[in-house]
Structure formats: C-alpha cells, structure tokens
Amino acid sequence: MNSAERILCIDFGLKFMGLAVADYPGITARALETIRPDRTDALAAIARVIEAEKVTRILLGFPFSDVEGDIHRNIHSFRESLAARFQNVPIDYVDESYSSAEADELAQTTGIGKNRKKRTQDSQAAKIVLLRYLSDA
C-alpha cells in the first residue's frame, strides 16, 4: 500500500452496506456509516464519502470462502456499477469471509445495545476487512 493512498472498504449487502476508511498513513481503519440501499442511493452516499475522505482506492468485500452463488453475482454487479461511476478509482476485491461474524462477536463482548449493533455491525465488518488488508500489505 502506498502511504499516500486513501482506501475505502465496502462490506456489501443487499440490506446493509458497511463502510470503513484507512486513516493516513494506512496504519489503522475507522468504521464509517452503514448504508441502507433500500432507503438511500448507495452510489451517491459512497460518492460523498469518496469526496470527503479523498479516497484513492476501493476495496469491495467478497466472500472467498463460499461457493459462488447469488451474493457473488450481486457483488460483481455492484462492482460494475462502482467502476462505471468512479472510473478513476481502482476497485479490488478483498476477502471478507467471516468478518460479519467477527463484528457480531465484537459487539457482544463490548455490550452495545441491539439497535446500535444493527446500525454498526456492517461498518465494523468493513473495518475488520480493511484492517486485515492493511496488516497483509
């Protein structure tokens, strides 16, 4: 990872999309918002984050551990939409296997309430995926 690179990680879901961004110089990650695609234009919300955070690369969570199915096709389709909208921002798949389970476990150990857990779990999963990526880079 280039130290000047600003990375946005997306934990894709049809109901919820979690966002996290790597803080300069890519040592740690910060969970951002969770988008509800049924209530918000996801690409517009991501565009606002890209502009505000000066994002230079997108990581899109992809469950490498599963046999390809509907969710994989949905992620591929969403990647195509991202690529069409953000033509100057490279987009890479990153393994997001078990990140939601890790985020759920983290929420249970920290004792956050059920409603807050629902709102933050996907952005925390994106943060976990991004931290894994940063530690491997």
BELLIN-V748390 format. One record per residue. RES is the residue in one letter. SS is DSSP state (H for helix, E for strand, - for the rest). PHI is phi in degrees with one decimal (* if undefined). Layout:
BEGIN
RES,SS,PHI  RES,SS,PHI
END
This chain:
BEGIN
M,-,*  N,-,-73.1  S,-,-64.9  A,-,-86.9  E,-,-76.1  R,-,-114.9  I,E,-108.3  L,E,-106.5  C,E,-111.1  I,E,-117.8  D,E,-94.3  F,-,-74.6  G,-,-157.9  L,-,-70.7  K,-,-95.8  F,-,-138.6  M,E,-125.2  G,E,-92.3  L,E,-122.9  A,E,-145.9  V,E,-129.9  A,E,-80.6  D,-,-79.8  Y,-,-60.4  P,-,-95.0  G,-,85.4  I,-,-91.8  T,-,-134.8  A,E,-131.1  R,E,-130.0  A,E,-69.9  L,E,-108.0  E,E,-87.0  T,E,-109.1  I,E,-94.7  R,-,-104.1  P,-,-58.3  D,-,-77.1  R,-,-119.3  T,-,-137.0  D,-,-73.0  A,H,-60.6  L,H,-65.5  A,H,-67.1  A,H,-64.3  I,H,-65.9  A,H,-59.6  R,H,-63.7  V,H,-66.7  I,H,-58.1  E,H,-69.8  A,H,-65.0  E,H,-95.8  K,-,56.4  V,-,-68.4  T,-,-116.5  R,E,-152.9  I,E,-115.3  L,E,-107.1  L,E,-113.2  G,E,-60.1  F,E,-143.4  P,-,-77.3  F,-,-66.6  S,-,-78.7  D,-,-97.2  V,-,-70.7  E,-,-59.5  G,-,-150.0  D,H,-58.3  I,H,-63.0  H,H,-65.3  R,H,-63.1  N,H,-64.0  I,H,-66.9  H,H,-59.1  S,H,-64.0  F,H,-64.9  R,H,-61.0  E,H,-60.8  S,H,-64.4  L,H,-60.4  A,H,-62.8  A,H,-69.1  R,H,-80.7  F,-,-118.3  Q,-,-64.9  N,-,-97.2  V,-,-113.8  P,E,-62.4  I,E,-125.9  D,E,-123.6  Y,E,-79.4  V,E,-138.8  D,E,-66.1  E,-,-113.7  S,-,-54.8  Y,-,68.4  S,H,-66.7  S,H,-66.7  A,H,-64.9  E,H,-64.1  A,H,-65.3  D,H,-64.5  E,H,-62.7  L,H,-61.7  A,H,-62.6  Q,H,-66.8  T,H,-73.0  T,H,-88.0  G,-,73.0  I,-,-74.3  G,-,-66.6  K,H,-59.9  N,H,-66.6  R,H,-66.5  K,H,-59.8  K,H,-59.5  R,H,-74.4  T,H,-112.0  Q,H,-58.4  D,H,-71.9  S,H,-71.0  Q,H,-68.1  A,H,-63.2  A,H,-61.9  K,H,-63.9  I,H,-62.4  V,H,-61.9  L,H,-66.0  L,H,-62.7  R,H,-60.0  Y,H,-60.3  L,H,-64.2  S,H,-72.8  D,H,-86.0  A,-,-75.3
END
